[in-house]
Amino acid sequence: MGDYAVPAYFLLSHILRNEIIMPNKITARTIELGTKYSPEFVCTPFKYTLGTLLEGIENGAHILIQAGGGCRYGYYAELQEQIIKDLNIDCEFYNLVTAGKTNVKRIYHMMKKIDPKFSCFKGLYYLSITKKMIFYMDSLDHYIRANIGFEVEKGSFQKVKEEMLESFLKIKNHKELKKCYQKYKQKLEQIEVKKEQVLKVGIIGELYTLMEPYANYELEKVLASMNLEIKRYTNVYYLLFEKRKQVKKYLKNASSYITYQMGADAADNIGRAKELCEQGYDGIIHIKSSFCTPEIGAMPIINKVCSDYQVPVVFLSFDAATSEVGLKTRLEAFFDMLEMRKKQ
Amino acid sequence: MRKGYLGIDIGSISTKGVVLDEQNEILDSLYIWTEGNPIEAVKRLVKELANRLEDVELYGIGTTGSARKLIGLMVDANIVKNEITAHAVGTTHFYPDVRTILEIGGQDSKMILIKNGIITDYAMNTLCAAGTGSFLSSQAKRLGVEIEDFGRLALTSKSPVKIAARCTVFAESDLIHKAQVGYKKEDIVAGLSRSVVLNYLNNVGKGKKIESPIVFQGGVSKNEGVKKYFEEILQSKVIVDPNSHLMGAIGIALLAHKNEDGRKRKFSMIDIPFDTKGFECEKCSNHCEILRIYKDHQMIEAWGSKCGKVS
C-alpha cells in the first residue's frame, strides 16, 4: 500500500533471516488477479491485497503475512487464506490480527515459528526504528502534499521522495535514520515553490483508497496539477499510533454531530470534516471504495457538517474500473466551483 | 464579415453546436446524433454550420461534454471546460436568478445549486447510467414507442404503474413483468418517467436542498412526462427553456467569447486530417491503454500513459 512497503520490508528483513520479497507496485494486473478470485461485491481493498499476495506467490513467496482491522477488513485475512488454499497453492499464512485483535504474545510465537532464531530484543529494537521511519515519512508527506502543486520544476518533489525511500532501506540504526531524515527534509524544503492565491482542499475517507494512489487513480497527483494545496490526515502512523487518542478528540469536538464511533474511520472523518471547515479549507473531497459500509454511514453526516459551514464537499467512490474520464470531469467541476467561490 | 463564437457540446448520445454573435445572441444552432463517433459527428456539425453561416468569422471556439478534450484539439479550441461549469454558465445567462439546475443527459445526470450566479454545490450521478436518456431511449424501443412521443404518451396516463427506481437492471425487469401482466402502455411509460425522476432525486439529489426557480435541461427535459413528474414530486414550477438541450453548448460559447484570444479561426479547420490510434503498451504490467492523436498526419498528443515514459 503506497510507499509503506519500504518500512515493512525494512522491519522484516532485519528481524527475520528469511528472504523477504518486496511486493510489486500495484498495476492493472494486480487488480485483475485480485478481482478474478474475489467475491464480486467485496470492497476493492480486498481485491488489491489479494492480488498483491498472489503476485508475491508468483515471485516466490511461500510465507504470507497479512494484517488489517477496523472494519470488515479484520476478517479478510481468513477469507484470503481460504481462497489461496482453494487454489491449491502451498504456502503458510500468518495473520497478525485475528477477530480485530492483536496480541503481542501470539505475534511472538508466530515470529518464532517463521524463524526459530527470532529474537525478541532485536524485534523490538527494529520495530522502534520502523515506527520512527513511518513517522518521518508521514510528516514529510504532509509537507509534500501542501506544496507539490506549486513546485516550479515539475517532478522535483517526487524525485527527492523516491531517493529518500531508497536510502531509508539502507539505514542501520536510529542515528542514521535521523541523519537521513534531516538531509531529505532539508532537500525538500529547498525545492522552489511558487504560491499565489492558494485553494486548499482536505481529502478524507476510507483508509486504503486514501493511501494507495493506484486505488484512487492518483487523485492527489491530479489535484496537484490543478495547483491545490492538499491536506490528508490518514496515514499509517495515524492509524497505528495516534488514532486511539485522536478519535476521542474528534468525538468531543464534533459532539453536536456524533456521539459514538461508527466503525473504521467514520467518526474520525466526521470530526475531520468539521475541523477542515473551521480551519477555512475551500473544499472537502471524500473518497471510498464502493460498498464501504462505515463511510456510507458517515457520508450523510459529513454532508450535514459541510452544509452547515457552507463548504462544498464531493463524494467519490472507487471500484476496479479503469476509466478516469468520469473522475476528471467531477474534479474539474469541483475545482471550477471552488475558484468561482473564492473570486466572489 | 460578422464575428461569431462557436460552442460545441459533444455528449455520448448527441452533439450540439451553437454560434453566438458579439451580443451573445444565438445566430444558429444544430443538434445531431453522436452515433459513437465524436470526430465524424463534429465534422458534420461544423460543415453544416459553415454552410449556413457563410458571412461569419470565428473569434472563439469552446468545447465541452465527454469528448471535449479530443475535440478541443481537433478544432483548435481556445477553451475546453467540463459540462457542469458550461451548463451553469449557459443557464445563468438566461435565468440570472436560477437556484437549481436539474440536468439529465444521455449518460450523465447532474444537479447544480446556484446562489447569486455562483455555483455553490453540485452533484453528479455515480458512474452508472441509471435514469438517464440512454436508458429511456432503449426502453422506448423495447415498448415500440418513438422517443419523441414518449413524453406525450406518458401525459395521457391516469394511473402510472410503480417501477423500481433504484437501478436500471431492476427497472427493466420490473417493466417487462408489468407489460406481460397486461398493464396499458401509457401507464408503463408514465411509470417509467416517474421512476426516472425518483431515481434522480434519490441518487443525485440526495441531501441537496432544491430551491426554486428550478430549471430543467438536457435531452431528457424535452420529455413532458418527466417534467410533469418533477413538478408533481417537487411541488414547484419547473422551467424548461426552448433551448434546454443546447444549454451546455451555449455556455461554452459564452466562455469562448469571454476568453477570446484575438486569433481568428475558420470553419474550414475541420478539413485538416485528424485521426487517433489506440494501442496497449506492453512495457510493464500496467498495460496502459495509450491513445495517440494525429493532426495533419503528425502526432500532437498521446494520452493514457501512467508512467509518463511512453508516448
Interface residues (C-beta under 8 A of the other chain):
Chain A: N24 T27 A28 R29 T30 E218 P300 N303 K304 S307 Q310 P312 S317 A321 T322 S323 V325 G326 K328 T329 R330 E332 A333 F334 D336 M337 M340 R341 Q344
Chain B: S66 K81 N82 E83 I84 T85 N116 I118 I119 T120 D121 Y122 M124 T126 L127 G207 K209 C284 S285 N286 H287 C288 E289 K306
